[in-house]
Amino acid sequence: MLANVVHTDLNYHGGSERLAIATILALSNMGMDVELTLLKRPSLLKLDKIYGKTATSILKGIKKVNILRSYARSYSKNNHVLTINTAADILPYFSSDFSMNNAIVYCHFPSAIYRMESRDPNYIQFLNQLNLSSIETFSRGQDYLKLVSNTFLNMMLNSEVLTNSQYSRNAISKEFGVDSTVVNPPVDVDTFRNNSLYSNHRKEVILVVSRFHPIKKVENALRLAKALKFNKIGTSMKIIGTLAKDCLGYYLYLKRMIKKHNLADYVTLETNIKFNTLLEAMHGAMIYFHTFPGEPFGISTVEAMSAGLVPVVPDIGGHTEFVPVKYQFHTLGEAVEVVASALDVSLSERVSLSDSVRKYSIQNYIERFQQICDRVNIDRNSNNF
């Protein structure tokens, strides 16, 4: 049996990439052969640096890597019994033979709809990487974004839809009229817990883990840092995450903010770090701060909680479903107060926070995903749909 996992680019090193790798593992454990369909061929060297050898060993078992050239599915001759789009929040991928018996999409959030409505130039540039000419419904003069929107709708209506939180489920229902199933994303909770939960080296450091991308609102961390420094709360803030070439301008904007607000002695930025460096940062910090109101889930928040950090998050988003209300904020002033009180949290409270997110383990995701595969009635004794 052959499954096709569709994604954008595993080299992004984000939460959806971790989910794609765990999905491949889940399928392999079911005895299925797996092909990958991507925009770019994955770099095993980069993936080993970010995710470790376990992830790269999973990818080495891939039967074939297809390079995606169109929104329309172009590999149907391979008789995939199942197609899984693990980046369905941004990637339209549809074929007329898709159904809830042979197609699964994991939509982290219906962000593509909002980005098309606002005509986000970065998203339009992403769409331009794909050739529309092979789509049968394409005709000259048809509105470009309307075509993409219709492709999204067809994909969502003719697939089993999964998502990461009740927050995202509600948004998907509103945009597409689809009743999706919540399957929480996989987090390596045990690694973070075992490495850092009982650390004796914590300092009054506020840690931020985020891609350096405008959509993540990293500047909110700098605004918080300014207020914390003024009120002499905490000793420093460390912001770490991946930086792509197309976001260098945004990164330089953050650097200018640090200089403008005299935060060079309080805030440090670290880009494209190794996984061990992330573990070290978790080991030495007390508080995790999330910058983005409306985060669909918050994998880095779960990682931090697993490691024993106290999460301080906006009161909008999927993370409100697992972060205690007392650690949520609505305004910057509230965030300052929450950080100040969280510096005095006991070890027992840190352990309790870590215990509360153990359910988001990789193994739990794999088992839940395999249950979904059984539910879509795959005939495991057939190589055909």
VMD Tcl script that draws the C-alpha trace (Angstrom):
set ca {
  {0.00 0.00 0.00}
  {1.26 3.43 -0.96}
  {0.48 6.70 0.81}
  {1.34 10.19 -0.39}
  {2.24 12.85 2.20}
  {1.95 16.35 0.73}
  {3.72 19.30 2.33}
  {5.31 22.59 1.33}
  {8.91 22.48 2.51}
  {10.29 20.40 5.40}
  {13.29 22.72 5.55}
  {11.17 25.38 7.29}
  {11.67 23.53 10.62}
  {8.33 24.58 12.13}
  {5.54 22.79 13.94}
  {3.81 21.66 10.75}
  {7.07 20.07 9.60}
  {7.28 18.10 12.84}
  {3.70 16.99 12.26}
  {4.53 15.86 8.72}
  {7.44 13.74 9.97}
  {5.31 12.17 12.72}
  {2.62 11.43 10.12}
  {5.16 9.61 7.96}
  {6.19 7.56 10.99}
  {2.56 6.73 11.76}
  {1.98 5.49 8.22}
  {5.21 3.49 8.18}
  {4.22 1.81 11.45}
  {1.00 0.75 9.73}
  {3.05 -1.10 7.12}
  {2.50 1.47 4.38}
  {5.05 2.72 1.87}
  {5.25 6.51 1.80}
  {5.98 9.00 -0.95}
  {6.56 12.69 -0.29}
  {5.25 15.49 -2.48}
  {6.99 18.80 -1.73}
  {7.88 22.15 -3.21}
  {11.55 21.56 -2.36}
  {13.63 18.48 -1.78}
  {14.43 18.18 1.96}
  {17.97 18.71 3.19}
  {18.75 15.82 5.52}
  {21.76 17.74 6.84}
  {19.60 20.67 7.93}
  {16.88 18.42 9.31}
  {19.42 16.45 11.34}
  {20.63 19.72 12.85}
  {17.14 20.82 13.87}
  {15.30 17.58 14.64}
  {18.04 15.05 15.27}
  {18.82 11.67 13.74}
  {15.44 10.12 14.56}
  {13.66 12.41 12.11}
  {16.23 11.94 9.36}
  {16.12 8.17 9.75}
  {12.35 8.34 9.19}
  {12.82 10.37 6.02}
  {15.48 8.02 4.69}
  {12.77 5.37 4.50}
  {10.73 7.43 2.02}
  {10.10 5.52 -1.20}
  {10.12 8.57 -3.48}
  {10.14 12.38 -3.37}
  {7.94 14.18 -5.90}
  {8.44 17.89 -6.55}
  {5.11 19.69 -6.57}
  {4.47 21.66 -9.76}
  {0.75 22.30 -9.56}
  {-2.20 22.66 -7.22}
  {-3.74 19.71 -9.03}
  {-2.65 16.25 -8.05}
  {-0.34 14.87 -10.72}
  {0.74 11.51 -9.33}
  {-2.53 9.52 -9.40}
  {-0.99 6.81 -11.59}
  {0.94 5.63 -8.54}
  {-2.28 4.26 -7.02}
  {-2.02 5.94 -3.64}
  {-4.51 4.42 -1.23}
  {-4.28 7.59 0.82}
  {-3.18 11.20 0.33}
  {-2.44 13.35 3.39}
  {-1.88 17.09 3.07}
  {-0.08 18.15 6.27}
  {0.06 21.82 5.23}
  {-3.57 22.31 4.31}
  {-3.69 25.69 6.03}
  {-1.76 27.24 3.11}
  {-1.40 24.61 0.37}
  {-4.34 23.94 -1.98}
  {-3.97 20.39 -3.29}
  {-6.94 18.67 -4.88}
  {-7.90 16.03 -7.41}
  {-11.39 15.14 -8.59}
  {-11.01 11.61 -7.22}
  {-10.48 12.80 -3.64}
  {-13.01 11.66 -1.07}
  {-13.24 11.13 2.68}
  {-12.18 7.54 2.02}
  {-8.82 8.37 0.46}
  {-7.82 11.93 1.40}
  {-6.95 13.54 4.73}
  {-6.03 17.18 5.22}
  {-4.53 18.64 8.38}
  {-5.58 22.28 8.42}
  {-3.76 24.06 11.24}
  {-5.93 27.15 10.68}
  {-7.79 28.55 7.64}
  {-5.14 31.25 7.31}
  {-4.99 31.03 3.50}
  {-8.51 32.44 3.24}
  {-7.59 35.50 5.28}
  {-4.34 35.98 3.38}
  {-6.14 35.81 0.05}
  {-8.81 38.24 1.21}
  {-6.10 40.74 2.21}
  {-4.11 39.94 -0.95}
  {-1.03 39.25 1.14}
  {1.90 39.72 -1.28}
  {4.02 37.07 0.46}
  {1.25 34.50 0.08}
  {0.62 35.43 -3.55}
  {4.34 35.00 -4.19}
  {4.10 31.54 -2.62}
  {1.16 30.64 -4.87}
  {3.09 31.79 -7.92}
  {5.59 28.99 -7.35}
  {2.90 26.57 -8.55}
  {1.89 26.24 -12.16}
  {-1.84 26.66 -12.72}
  {-1.85 25.41 -16.30}
  {-2.49 21.77 -15.40}
  {-5.72 22.51 -13.54}
  {-8.63 21.48 -15.74}
  {-10.89 24.27 -14.46}
  {-8.42 26.98 -15.41}
  {-9.42 29.32 -18.18}
  {-8.06 32.63 -19.32}
  {-9.65 35.57 -17.65}
  {-10.69 33.63 -14.54}
  {-9.74 35.44 -11.33}
  {-6.49 34.01 -9.99}
  {-7.34 34.05 -6.30}
  {-10.89 32.87 -6.92}
  {-9.44 29.78 -8.59}
  {-7.22 29.13 -5.59}
  {-10.14 29.70 -3.22}
  {-12.28 27.21 -5.13}
  {-9.47 24.67 -5.02}
  {-9.28 25.10 -1.25}
  {-13.01 24.65 -0.88}
  {-13.05 21.50 -3.00}
  {-10.14 20.10 -1.01}
  {-11.82 20.78 2.33}
  {-15.22 19.45 1.25}
  {-13.84 16.24 -0.25}
  {-11.37 15.16 2.43}
  {-11.34 14.09 6.06}
  {-10.38 17.34 7.82}
  {-8.19 17.34 10.93}
  {-7.07 20.32 12.98}
  {-5.11 21.17 16.10}
  {-7.53 22.79 18.57}
  {-11.15 23.70 19.21}
  {-10.17 27.30 18.39}
  {-9.10 26.23 14.88}
  {-12.07 23.87 14.54}
  {-14.46 26.77 15.09}
  {-12.64 28.89 12.50}
  {-12.73 26.08 9.91}
  {-16.44 25.57 10.50}
  {-17.07 29.29 9.99}
  {-15.03 29.54 6.78}
  {-15.86 26.24 5.08}
  {-18.92 24.85 6.86}
  {-16.87 21.72 7.60}
  {-16.98 19.77 10.85}
  {-13.32 18.90 11.43}
  {-11.80 16.56 14.00}
  {-9.35 17.84 16.61}
  {-6.13 15.81 16.59}
  {-3.60 17.68 18.68}
  {-0.18 17.99 17.00}
  {2.80 15.92 18.16}
  {5.23 17.42 20.67}
  {8.39 15.76 21.97}
  {7.23 16.38 25.53}
  {9.40 13.68 27.13}
  {12.66 15.09 25.77}
  {11.93 18.58 27.13}
  {10.62 17.20 30.41}
  {13.57 14.87 31.02}
  {16.11 17.51 30.08}
  {14.86 20.52 32.03}
  {11.93 19.99 34.40}
  {14.05 19.61 37.54}
  {16.76 22.07 36.49}
  {18.75 23.76 39.27}
  {20.15 26.36 36.90}
  {17.15 28.56 36.26}
  {17.61 32.32 36.26}
  {15.08 35.11 35.92}
  {15.18 34.79 32.13}
  {12.12 35.23 29.91}
  {12.37 32.95 26.88}
  {10.67 33.52 23.52}
  {10.73 30.83 20.82}
  {9.39 31.94 17.46}
  {10.10 32.16 13.76}
  {11.41 35.61 12.93}
  {8.45 36.43 10.70}
  {6.11 39.45 10.79}
  {3.07 37.22 11.27}
  {4.47 36.06 14.63}
  {4.48 39.60 16.10}
  {7.90 39.19 17.73}
  {7.95 42.94 18.32}
  {5.44 42.32 21.13}
  {8.25 40.63 23.06}
  {10.39 43.77 22.71}
  {7.54 45.93 23.96}
  {7.22 43.63 26.97}
  {10.99 43.71 27.49}
  {10.95 47.50 27.60}
  {8.29 47.47 30.32}
  {10.01 44.70 32.29}
  {13.36 46.47 32.22}
  {11.77 49.74 33.32}
  {10.10 47.98 36.25}
  {13.23 45.94 37.05}
  {11.46 42.61 36.52}
  {13.58 39.68 35.41}
  {17.22 39.81 34.39}
  {16.97 39.28 30.63}
  {14.95 38.10 27.66}
  {16.21 35.60 25.12}
  {14.46 35.37 21.73}
  {15.40 32.36 19.62}
  {14.04 30.93 16.39}
  {14.51 30.27 12.71}
  {15.25 33.06 10.25}
  {14.66 32.68 6.51}
  {16.34 34.92 3.95}
  {13.05 36.54 2.96}
  {12.55 37.75 6.56}
  {15.93 39.40 6.99}
  {14.33 42.85 6.72}
  {12.00 42.03 9.61}
  {14.91 40.76 11.68}
  {16.79 44.03 11.09}
  {13.65 45.93 12.11}
  {13.71 44.07 15.45}
  {17.39 44.92 15.88}
  {16.59 48.59 15.33}
  {13.84 48.38 17.95}
  {16.33 46.96 20.45}
  {18.71 49.82 19.81}
  {15.98 52.48 19.89}
  {14.66 51.33 23.27}
  {18.10 50.68 24.82}
  {17.44 46.97 25.26}
  {20.81 45.62 24.16}
  {21.69 44.77 27.77}
  {18.36 43.01 28.33}
  {17.41 41.27 25.05}
  {19.41 38.83 22.91}
  {18.39 37.36 19.55}
  {19.60 33.95 18.36}
  {18.75 32.56 14.94}
  {18.75 29.10 13.34}
  {19.97 27.36 16.47}
  {20.60 23.67 16.98}
  {18.12 21.58 18.95}
  {20.57 21.19 21.84}
  {20.79 24.99 22.10}
  {17.02 25.14 22.47}
  {17.18 22.55 25.24}
  {19.89 24.58 27.01}
  {17.73 27.71 26.79}
  {14.77 25.85 28.33}
  {17.07 24.51 31.04}
  {18.10 27.98 32.17}
  {14.91 30.04 31.88}
  {11.94 30.54 34.21}
  {9.25 31.95 31.96}
  {8.10 31.38 28.40}
  {6.41 34.31 26.65}
  {4.25 33.85 23.56}
  {4.03 36.85 21.26}
  {1.17 36.08 18.90}
  {-2.53 36.60 19.83}
  {-4.56 34.04 17.92}
  {-1.97 31.24 17.73}
  {-3.92 28.18 16.49}
  {-2.21 25.81 18.95}
  {1.25 26.69 20.26}
  {3.74 23.83 20.01}
  {6.57 25.89 21.51}
  {4.30 26.71 24.46}
  {3.78 22.99 25.11}
  {7.53 22.37 24.80}
  {8.24 25.10 27.35}
  {5.61 23.83 29.78}
  {7.03 20.32 29.45}
  {10.42 21.73 30.40}
  {9.00 23.38 33.53}
  {8.74 26.96 32.30}
  {5.71 29.03 33.26}
  {3.80 30.06 30.11}
  {2.62 33.64 29.69}
  {0.31 33.80 26.67}
  {-2.35 36.01 25.06}
  {-5.93 35.22 26.01}
  {-6.86 34.49 22.39}
  {-5.88 31.29 20.59}
  {-5.58 27.54 20.87}
  {-3.14 27.75 23.78}
  {-5.95 29.02 26.01}
  {-7.24 25.43 25.95}
  {-4.28 24.17 28.00}
  {-2.65 27.20 29.66}
  {-4.25 28.13 33.01}
  {-6.24 31.37 32.93}
  {-3.98 32.99 35.54}
  {-1.11 32.88 33.02}
  {-3.08 34.53 30.22}
  {-3.09 38.25 29.44}
  {-5.07 40.67 27.32}
  {-2.97 43.83 27.54}
  {0.74 44.49 27.84}
  {0.22 45.79 31.37}
  {-1.41 42.49 32.33}
  {1.51 40.60 30.77}
  {3.97 42.52 32.95}
  {1.98 41.59 36.07}
  {1.75 37.92 35.07}
  {5.50 37.73 34.43}
  {6.27 39.34 37.78}
  {4.10 36.85 39.68}
  {5.31 33.87 37.63}
  {8.92 34.43 38.73}
  {7.90 33.15 42.18}
  {6.22 29.94 41.00}
  {7.21 26.84 43.01}
  {8.74 23.67 41.64}
  {5.54 21.76 42.39}
  {3.59 24.18 40.19}
  {6.14 23.73 37.40}
  {5.78 19.96 37.66}
  {1.99 20.31 37.56}
  {2.21 22.42 34.39}
  {4.51 19.84 32.81}
  {2.19 16.99 33.77}
  {-0.79 18.77 32.21}
  {0.67 18.67 28.68}
  {2.02 15.11 28.60}
  {-1.06 14.15 26.57}
  {0.43 16.00 23.57}
  {3.16 13.40 23.05}
  {4.30 12.14 19.66}
  {3.05 8.65 20.49}
  {-0.44 9.93 21.31}
  {-0.54 11.77 17.99}
  {0.54 8.65 16.10}
  {-2.11 6.50 17.77}
  {-4.83 9.09 17.17}
  {-3.85 9.56 13.53}
  {-3.86 5.80 12.94}
  {-7.39 5.66 14.38}
  {-8.41 8.30 11.83}
  {-6.89 6.20 9.04}
  {-9.02 3.26 10.18}
  {-12.08 5.49 10.24}
  {-11.69 6.56 6.61}
  {-12.17 2.91 5.69}
  {-8.87 2.22 3.95}
  {-8.81 -1.26 2.44}
  {-5.40 -2.43 3.61}
  {-5.52 -5.46 1.36}
  {-5.79 -3.41 -1.80}
  {-3.38 -1.22 -3.75}
  {-6.22 0.71 -5.29}
  {-8.76 3.25 -4.12}
}
mol new
graphics top color blue
foreach p $ca { graphics top sphere $p radius 0.5 }
foreach p [lrange $ca 0 end-1] q [lrange $ca 1 end] { graphics top cylinder $p $q radius 0.2 }
display resetview
